Amino acid sequence: MKKATKIEIKEIHQRFIDRYRDAQTELKYKNAYELVVAVALSAQCTDKRVNLITPKFFEAYPDTDALSCANLEDLKALLNSCSFFNNKAKNLLNMAQRVEDVFCGEIPMNEKDLQSLAGVGQKTANVVMIEYTGANLMAVDTHVFRVSHRLGLSDDKTAIATEATLVKKFKNNLHALHQGMVLFGRYICTAKSPKCDECFLNDLCKTTKTFKV
């Protein structure tokens, strides 16, 4: 697979910024707590499905104080239409308990402390900070991974390695680039039957292969 040149990388960067400068996550949330829950639930699950689940969840557990006292089986029942709901229920309960015990009920907003919460890895922490604070970070989900490879931006085998490569190549406006690449991969550069006739980057595409993370 051909790699994007420095000139092409600069052009890709500018086109994404021009198109997605003000893009935001499609997950629905009102505060940092709701964002963390929604992002955690979205792992290997669609945003659309998460948005169907969270209204009742947040009605039952409006904050970490309420969630920290939840019955695990009740949590599982609320989340049972979400992928891996058993593990997610356990993680959310443990997350809330740690936020209450260690962070006085406030969601921490730095990578180290966020990643100390159950179910919050590097990608989830970065997504939360990108969305909530506009942090200059990159997070790589299946859409970003696929787009990065099709555009010749990365040939890395893992999401973490791809993230490091994108940070090195793009350097700035990473929050907008992340949001843009997610939406671009979700609606245009799809895994199956990509909409190449609608693509604003088709002249820079390097491959027709489908990649999965």
C-alpha positions in Angstrom: 0.0 0.0 0.0 1.3 3.4 -0.9 1.8 5.9 1.9 0.5 9.5 1.9 3.2 12.1 1.1 3.9 15.1 3.4 2.0 17.3 0.9 -0.9 14.9 0.8 -1.0 14.7 4.6 -1.2 18.5 4.8 -4.0 18.4 2.3 -5.9 15.7 4.1 -5.5 17.6 7.4 -6.9 20.8 5.8 -9.9 19.1 4.1 -10.9 17.4 7.4 -10.7 20.7 9.3 -12.6 22.6 6.7 -15.4 20.0 6.7 -15.5 19.0 10.3 -14.2 21.9 12.3 -17.2 22.0 14.6 -18.1 18.3 14.6 -19.1 16.7 17.9 -19.9 13.3 19.1 -23.3 11.9 18.3 -23.6 10.4 21.8 -26.1 12.4 23.9 -25.0 13.6 27.3 -25.4 16.6 29.6 -22.3 16.5 31.8 -19.0 14.7 32.3 -20.5 11.8 34.2 -23.0 11.1 31.4 -20.3 11.4 28.8 -18.1 8.9 30.5 -20.9 6.4 30.8 -22.0 6.9 27.2 -18.5 6.5 25.8 -17.9 3.4 27.9 -21.1 1.9 26.6 -20.2 2.7 23.0 -17.3 0.3 22.9 -18.2 -2.2 20.2 -21.7 -0.8 20.2 -23.3 1.9 18.0 -23.9 5.4 19.2 -27.5 5.0 18.1 -28.0 2.0 20.4 -26.3 3.8 23.3 -28.6 6.8 22.9 -31.6 4.5 23.2 -30.2 3.0 26.4 -29.0 6.0 28.3 -32.2 8.0 29.0 -33.6 5.3 31.4 -30.1 4.7 32.8 -29.6 8.3 33.7 -33.1 8.6 35.1 -32.3 5.7 37.4 -28.7 6.8 38.1 -28.4 10.6 37.6 -24.9 10.8 39.1 -22.0 8.7 40.4 -23.4 8.8 43.9 -26.6 7.0 42.8 -24.7 4.7 40.5 -22.2 3.7 43.2 -25.1 2.2 45.3 -26.7 0.4 42.4 -27.6 -3.3 42.4 -25.5 -5.0 39.8 -28.4 -7.1 38.5 -30.5 -4.0 38.1 -27.7 -2.4 36.0 -27.4 -5.5 33.8 -31.2 -5.4 33.2 -31.0 -1.8 32.0 -28.0 -2.5 29.8 -28.9 -5.9 28.4 -29.4 -4.6 24.8 -25.9 -3.3 24.8 -22.9 -5.5 23.7 -20.9 -7.0 26.5 -23.5 -5.6 29.0 -22.3 -7.9 31.9 -18.8 -6.5 31.9 -20.0 -3.0 31.2 -22.4 -3.1 34.2 -19.6 -4.2 36.5 -17.2 -1.6 35.2 -19.7 1.2 35.5 -20.5 0.3 39.1 -16.8 0.1 40.0 -16.2 3.4 38.1 -18.8 5.2 40.1 -17.5 3.8 43.4 -14.0 5.0 42.6 -15.1 8.4 41.5 -17.0 8.7 44.8 -14.2 7.3 47.0 -11.2 8.9 45.3 -12.4 11.9 43.4 -15.2 13.2 45.7 -17.9 12.6 43.1 -16.2 14.6 40.3 -15.2 13.0 37.1 -11.4 13.6 36.7 -10.4 15.2 33.5 -6.9 14.1 32.8 -5.6 11.0 31.1 -4.0 9.3 34.1 -6.9 9.6 36.5 -9.5 8.8 33.8 -7.7 5.6 33.0 -7.7 4.6 36.6 -11.4 4.2 36.4 -12.8 0.7 35.6 -13.6 0.2 31.9 -11.8 3.4 30.9 -8.8 2.7 28.7 -6.7 5.0 26.6 -9.2 5.4 23.8 -12.2 6.0 26.1 -10.2 8.6 28.2 -9.0 10.4 25.0 -12.5 10.5 23.5 -13.9 12.0 26.8 -11.2 14.6 26.9 -11.5 15.4 23.2 -15.3 15.9 23.5 -15.5 17.6 26.9 -12.4 19.8 26.9 -11.4 20.0 23.3 -8.1 18.4 24.2 -5.5 18.1 21.4 -5.6 14.3 21.5 -6.4 11.5 19.0 -8.5 8.4 19.6 -8.6 5.5 17.2 -11.8 3.5 16.9 -12.7 1.1 14.0 -13.7 4.1 11.8 -10.5 6.1 12.4 -8.4 2.9 11.9 -10.0 2.1 8.6 -9.8 5.7 7.2 -6.2 6.0 8.3 -5.2 2.9 6.4 -7.3 3.7 3.3 -5.7 7.1 3.0 -2.2 5.8 3.5 -1.7 7.6 6.8 -0.8 4.5 8.7 0.0 0.8 8.2 0.1 0.0 11.9 -1.5 -3.2 13.1 -3.1 -1.8 16.3 -5.2 1.1 17.3 -2.7 2.4 19.8 0.1 2.4 17.3 -2.1 4.1 14.7 -3.0 6.8 17.3 0.7 7.5 17.8 1.3 7.7 14.1 -1.6 10.1 13.5 -0.5 12.4 16.4 3.0 12.5 14.9 1.8 13.3 11.4 -1.0 15.7 12.2 0.2 17.4 15.4 -2.5 20.0 15.8 -6.3 20.2 15.6 -6.4 16.6 16.6 -9.8 16.9 18.4 -11.5 18.1 15.1 -9.6 15.5 13.1 -10.7 12.7 15.4 -14.4 13.8 15.3 -14.1 14.2 11.5 -12.5 10.9 10.8 -15.2 9.1 12.9 -18.0 10.7 11.0 -16.3 10.3 7.7 -15.8 6.6 8.4 -19.3 6.1 9.7 -21.2 7.7 6.8 -18.9 7.9 3.8 -15.8 5.7 4.0 -17.8 2.8 5.4 -16.4 -0.7 5.9 -18.7 -2.2 3.2 -19.7 -0.3 0.0 -17.9 2.9 0.8 -19.6 6.0 -0.8 -16.7 6.9 -3.0 -18.8 9.1 -5.3 -19.5 11.3 -2.2 -16.0 11.3 -0.9 -14.1 14.6 -0.7 -10.8 12.7 -0.4 -11.2 10.1 -3.2 -8.3 11.7 -5.1 -6.1 10.9 -2.1 -7.3 7.4 -1.4 -4.5 4.7 -1.5 -6.4 1.5 -1.3 -9.8 -0.3 -1.9 -9.2 -2.8 0.9 -11.3 -3.1 4.0 -9.5 -3.0 7.3 -10.9 -3.9 10.7 -9.4 -3.1 14.1 
